[in-house]
């Protein structure tokens, strides 16, 4: 779902498990948790607060 980045909950170096919430997107006045689809360590954050993002856009890069 596309919308504005409302909150970023991870930074580079954060270790994640599949299903961890990494960000919150505001779309149509609703707040939607964005969850990690994989386990790994965040190597790059590709989004910023208040940035408009599209469905399917890569917001974070992970390394095993």
N, C-alpha and C positions, 0 to 999 in steps of 0.2 A: 504494500500500500504506500502511495506517495504521501509526503507531508513534511512538516518542519521538525528538525531535530530539537527536542525539548530538553533532553538530558543525555549525557554520555557517562556511562558508569564504569568504563575501563580505560586504561592507558597502555602505552607500549610497555611490554614486560609483564602484563597481567596474565596469569594462567587461568584458562577457562576449561570447563567441561561442557559437553554438548547440552544445550538447554539453559545455560546460564543467561541471564538478562544482561545485554551489553549496552543498550540504549533505549530511549523512549521517544517515539515519534508522535506528534500531534497531527491528527488528520480528521477533518470534519468535526472539530471540537471534542474529539475523543483522544485519550492518551493510550498508545499501544506499545506494549513491551516488545522489543526486538531481541530475539534469543539467538545464541550461537548455534550454528548447525554442526559444529565440529569441536573436538577437543584439541587444545594446543595453547601456545603462547602468542599474545598479540604482538605482531612485529611492526604494524603500521596502522594508524588511525586515518581514514580517508574522509572524515566528515568533521563539521564544526557545529557548535550550538547555533540555533536559528537558521541553519542551512536547509534549503528545500531539497529533498532527496526523492528519487523515483523508485518505484518498485523494481527489484532486481539489481539495484546499484550496490556495488561492493563497498560497505562502510568500514570494515576492518579486515586486515590480512593476518592470518595465523600461520604459525610454524609448529610442526610436531615436536 
